[in-house]
Amino acid sequence: MDADTPTAGSGDAEGSGPEPVVLYTEADTVAFITLNRPERMNTLTEGVIAGVADGIDQSES
């Protein structure tokens, strides 16, 4: 995977629209999982939690 290319985790239950609600990026040996819902103050929803879990799974593979 390209180090600067974000990949999306799961969308949120309310519909993620054009932007993914969870971003996953890698740089060298570090994985970054970023919550991307500033308009909702990054509130945790089932979809966001699932996206974080997907990012963790992706980092372990």
Phi, psi and omega in degrees: 000144177292131187298329184260004183265113178286146171239149185275146167272208179289150172285168180268166187296337181273359184097125187274348181065203184286335181261135175292149182273344176227128179252143177235126175224157176233141173223116185056243183253016182247131175256137179244128174246118186242128173282134188234056178228059183299329180292341178247016180054035178054037177302137179279121173244174177302320180294320179293316178299319177296322178295320176295317178298319177298319178296319177297316178300318181295322181290335181276350182262000000 
